[in-house]
């Protein structure tokens, strides 16, 4: 019983999950920054396409 508890407290299996969480947070920050920088241009392109589709 004590050996099992000791393995739970000193185990390193959860460490990988924390690293995946940090990578996911970094990717989210990069995506948000890219959308902020490119958002206006993308919005203008969508509006152009929408207006062309409405003309037909």
Buried (B, 14 or more C-beta within 10 A) or exposed (E): EEEEEEEEEEEEEEEEEEEEEEEEEEEEEEEEEEEEEEEEEEEEEEEEEEEEEEEE
